[in-house]
Amino acid sequence: MATITNLQCRPLKTCMTMLDDFFIRAIIAGSGLALTVGPLGCYVVWRRMAYFGDTMAHSALLGVALAFLLNISLIVGVFAVAVTASLVLLALQSRNALPTDALLGILSHSTLALGLVIIAFMTSLRVDLMGFLFGDILAVSRLDIAIIYVGGIVVLAVLIAIWRPLLAATVNIELAQAEGLNPERARIIFMLLMASVIAMAMKIVGILLITSLLIIPAAAARRFASTPEQMAVYASLIGALAVAAGLFGSLKFDTPSGPSIVVAALTLFLLSLVTYPGRKPPATSEPGT
Amino acid sequence: MTHSPSDSLISMQGAGICRNGRWLVRGIDLSVHAGEIVTLVGPNGSGKSTTARMAIGLIRHDEGSVTRRTGLTIGYVPQRMSIDPTLPLTVRRLMTIASRHTRSAILDALQVVGIPGLLDAPVQHLSGGEFQRALLARAMINKPELLVLDEPVQGIDFAGEIELYNLIQDVRQTSGCGILLISHDLHMVMAETDTVICLNGHVCCTGTPEAVASNPEYVKLFGQRAVETLAIYRHHHDHTHLPDGRVRHADGSITDHCHPDDGHHHESAVSPSENVHDHA
């Protein structure tokens, strides 16, 4: 357990000498991730999948543990475990033995616990556990930036390709199915996109906080959007703003970066709730005929 | 009204759906042709929606056959549909949810159902009737070969109801599409319907409204008053589907299934205290 107690969130100020370089890297990586995550987060909110996202994110730690154990790439390990977790969930759901929230609770916490136990067993290995749980902006490398941007473009391109069937399925799955839009395929592809984004987001905000980066910018965007597409774009922009604000705050107040980003996102969300004088109320329908 | 089986959009023979050992519907014979309106009527829980969903392949049939013409395009108005308040959706965007349309095509479709002023209204702010009209416009704008409308007039007042049924009739005439309509309200759809199918877990009776209306069985089924005055349609069945799937008849006998000649619905034979399907 010594490996765990030694670990801390490394405050940004301890690395003042390389500040410019890592800080710019952090902002570039973080905002790239936020731009990718925004539209996916909207679907998480619309489809009421917040706990599903949480479960996939928590399973990422098991992915990390298995990646170390099998000596494979972290991103591949996390992606594979997140996909497996969602497939297991689908299989358990179809048995109808337990309600979905109970299944999610079981999967979410048991995968997290399994990951912690496996990591504890690997005594020869020094793992920055806090870095995985809460993010470690210092660890963002040029390679990470490349992965985030290439991966982000692929994720967004695929999302645009399945946008119509996925949105139609979100409005009403039977309507989408009856009108030949193949919503089931869109749903499975969306699940794969979620797993990819979680694998990419782990380093920036950490396993425990990924879901907040999905949900909070989308929730903040809702108020200002009148179409799904607007909300997706606004969520991306608000997320990117939260990353930048959070990182500056983290630098100024010497706070851990991942939580600082989430606090910044929360602040933006709270601001979105404020009623501004002169802001026109949401359009209302004409009286019923 | 003569059709060969081959030109039907949808045809079902002896189709049934079994869930957890219980038959939700069974022995359904049904077909819809281009330009034809087929109406499913029956009490709550009689399997109207299940039958329609089976017809368009949303649920798989467990017995019998269900065939759809290859490449059949369907416009669907589901029975219950609510849109999450977190999803920002205007009527205009709702209209293009399944396929792209120009602004003028959308306005035309909304004009037809009488809500052109709601183009940019958020769907969550529509009244029940306005939302049903928008859903109907959305289903029709794609010019499908088959329209499946599950209780399309729910939440719409009496005058609007007549107007919408006239509209559905117009759509059939101008576009030539087939329509599978579900209604709990038989007399409202009488004039527009080609074929009526009365369900109660199985097909109770079927035929053209005229033929059915002149049939003594129909009078028994829907009551003399309903026939003569088009008063509220009351519907008593002479048997009750028990939770274990067996059937209790009016005389108290219990059998495993409905008999093929069921449909002898003796209103007088049923006491109100019995758990009969009652429907106003």
Interface residues (C-beta under 8 A of the other chain):
Chain A: V45 W46 R48 R164 L167 A168 T170 V171 N172 E174 L175 A176 Q177 A178 E179 G180 L181 A219 R222 A225 S226 T227 P228 Q230 M231 P282 A283 T284 S285 E286 G288 T289
Chain B: R53 I56 G57 L58 T73 I74 G75 Y76 P78 M81 I83 D84 T86 L87 P88 L89 T90 R93 L94 I97 A98 S99 G114 I115 G117 L118 D120 A121 P122 H125 L126 S127 G128 G129 E130 N142 P144 V148 G160
